[in-house]
């Protein structure tokens, strides 16, 4: 996924429950609150972003459902749908 100060591209994903996910996020120009991503329902902490770099977050979703991810202020958002 690409992350910028105006949003995420793509901003919707579908993954399987109980299957490890490797989420790669390339920072193409974040600033302010968009320099980190949180998804409290999927993993603890935040994904710190650095312009021009790719950050990696690995997690294993356990329960089916739609989960929101966002900048740390919640203004820029996306969705990860976990299916069985």
Protein Blocks (a to p, Z undefined) as FASTA:
>chain_A
ZZdfkbccdfbdcddehiacddddddebighjllpccdfklogcjddddehiacdddddd
fbgcddddddfkomagcdddddZZ
